[in-house]
Amino acid sequence: MYKYLCYSETLYAFLQYLLINKMDIENTLFIFSESMDKLIGENFKCNKIILKKKKGTFFQKKKIEYQNYKKLNSILSNSKEIKVYLQDHLPEAEYFLEKFNCYLLEDGTDSYNLKKINRNQKEYRRKKYKIRLLRKLLGGALRRYPKYGFSNKVIGIYMNGFFEIPNELKKKVIKLDIKKLFNSLTNEEKEKLFNIFSLKLDILNKIENKILLLTQPLSEDGVMIENEKIGLYKDVQKKFKGNFVIKSHPREQTDYQKYFPDVYILPQNFPAELFLFIDAKLSEVVTIFSTAALNLKRNYKVSFLGTKDYPKLLERFGVIEDK
């Protein structure tokens, strides 16, 4: 029987879990989507359940949903003493919230985005009394649960405190310090962590004295079209004097080498926060509003541009700025 369960869809949340539980992979059941499993790759050997993405017609989606719940129930139907860490906005998060008390992993700016949180709260209040008998028959959760830590089934929330924390959540917050957690690992555990993300230290020579640009999935999330995103980052590049390297977000599909042929493009399959743990001599870190940059402030000069000067970002996300 497993002691822990981790349901994550971002490399940053996955990294948090590995650090919080000191690399206790053997006693953990990992829940990944197909895309997340592909991103992590074959270097990570673990106990895992891969959930299929729901697509197609209504009935095809329900069939996939049933298959996902069947996988989960085959292992977890009688589990009671298991500590669950998750991101509670993910497709099957309610399954775990209905069965267990859970710990929430930080999810970048979304964990602090009051505009998005308030929108979700309104949606929850509108639908919370709708009983979903079909989902229950398929093996899922009967009830609805609010997201971003507001459910009473979320008993602890890991947060850095980069931005203002909603008052209703403050009593649940567990201070997250990934550098401190990393330093508490043994040398063997640290090496194991780097191997999971296939981080090769030979990249240090390629990024020395360069400006690290952290991009975000703005076109993939429908905030703007691809050409607008490229134009935005070209404008950012012009504002800073120096040679750039680009670390794209894992969900991005953009071929940055096509648009920035003279720039070294870092691999996607590791979280930018790993730069905290290696002796990377970056001259500066630049981003619009990636929280990875705020983690890196401990080691590097960071230019966090925020959303104020970008109308489409301001409309979608509200004001996000470094405090």
Order of alpha helices (4+ residues) and beta strands (2+ residues): beta-alpha-beta-alpha-beta-alpha-beta-alpha-beta-alpha-alpha-beta-beta-alpha-alpha-alpha-beta-alpha-beta-alpha-beta-beta-alpha-beta-alpha
